[in-house]
Amino acid sequence: MRNNMAHQVGRGCFLTSLIWTVLFFIYLNYIQVNQLLKNVPRNGAETHQIFPTKFSSSFSNFPKQIRPQLKINDVENKLDQDIKATNNIVISPELDKIYYENIQKIRDLGFKQHGFNILISNQLSYHRDVPDTRSMECKGKSYPSSLPIASIIICFHNEVLSVLLRTVHSVIDQTPPHLLHEIILIDDHSEFDYLKEDLHKYIKENFPEKVKLIRNYKREGLIRGRMIGATNATGEVLVFLDSHCEMNKMWLQPLLFAIQKDYRMVVCPLIDAINAYTLKYKPSPILRGGFTWNLHFKWELVPPSNLLGPEGVAAPIKSPTMAGGIFAINRRYFFEIGQYDSGMNTWGGENLEISFRIWMCGGKLFIIPCSRVGHISRKMFSHKAQEFMASLQYNSLRLAHVWMDEYKEQFFLERPDLRRKEYGNISERVELRKTLGCKSFQWYLDNIYPEMEIFPLPAKEN
């Protein structure tokens, strides 16, 4: 009898303990997922930190120590293990469904806000190894130790902290200290809490001498933000980077070497792709920049004749235009040719404007294939598409009226709806073109981009 009672009591205690354990797990899961969802910004809602610093290190944007290196293929599996391994509990299909539905919501909101998978980004080490994508010819090259020193300028607005810090750590890890003069971060009036005190504290504790943080007290946009960075920089060469990049081996030396030989040489690395969904790093083929008559940048294959010289695939590539996110330029030359057009809005079109100006006003623009930099190929966020298109159209009108001469009619052939749109005062930029003694757009097409097809214009009405 007593044995039976003891058995019943023991069984009851075990069941009670199991019930409380399962309830506790459900509670934790609810709190964690709810906290994640609460802190992902939504349209029309107050912006919050995407992953709170007090949350578990698996999701933390601001860990107290650097996270261990994780392989990409293991990252999303680890999300499962963090929950399923808790107390060795076997999770029911119902709980699995709740968990995965909420994780999917977080992932979707991350894509909507930032254009890439923030869950994977927050799992990756700030020091992850990326494949060396340089050709054998490039790996065999050496560069002098005495090169110009560089100021790295990174402008950001509401960037994911893990991506921003991985960019900064990547620069420091892959750059010889004697060539890295400074890193200047321009916070273009970000709203997220973790880009305020958390970022300031991290910089102060980890690289107080190399990294400077400048905050804009109103939104200036990428163009004016970069100009603020250039004004505060003191290195011989300015290197502009996007805030979601990773540097490859020997990335900076080829750029500095080209500029050392000719201070009017503006150079870009070959940009490798970091997948927005998986964050896998993939090599890019050898490409150069072009454009369409609606003034959109495009990548295009390099003519084979460009690769037949003694350097082969390691030779610098003459490029009609640049993508604009990542390039290096002598600081003195940047100011000589007029920086950016400060009358442009936010971003868009500035890359074509500076490309035309460099070639037409006595400079050179080349892609250096021995320099490789990875860049997250973000998906366009739908809630920002309208704002971007308005900015791009306004900026495109400014560059067309200043730099394209009679060929602006090719632009209006593509975009007749913009012919009577406002584009602000361009008198200062027109005067700059005269002062610099720049060549015509006809010269640019004949000498720099002869492959560009010219379309017949409609006959003018009498």
Secondary structure as UniProt FT lines:
FT   HELIX           2..38
FT   TURN            43..44
FT   TURN            53..54
FT   TURN            57..59
FT   HELIX           72..84
FT   HELIX           86..88
FT   HELIX           93..114
FT   HELIX           118..121
FT   TURN            122..123
FT   TURN            126..127
FT   HELIX           136..139
FT   STRAND          150..156
FT   HELIX           161..174
FT   TURN            177..179
FT   STRAND          180..187
FT   HELIX           193..195
FT   HELIX           197..206
FT   TURN            208..210
FT   STRAND          211..215
FT   HELIX           221..232
FT   STRAND          237..241
FT   STRAND          245..247
FT   TURN            249..250
FT   HELIX           253..261
FT   TURN            263..264
FT   STRAND          265..274
FT   TURN            276..278
FT   STRAND          281..282
FT   STRAND          287..291
FT   TURN            293..294
FT   STRAND          297..301
FT   HELIX           304..307
FT   TURN            310..311
FT   HELIX           312..314
FT   STRAND          317..318
FT   STRAND          327..330
FT   HELIX           331..336
FT   TURN            337..338
FT   TURN            342..343
FT   HELIX           350..360
FT   TURN            361..362
FT   STRAND          364..376
FT   HELIX           382..403
FT   HELIX           405..407
FT   HELIX           408..414
FT   HELIX           416..418
FT   TURN            419..420
FT   HELIX           427..436
FT   HELIX           441..447
FT   TURN            450..451
//
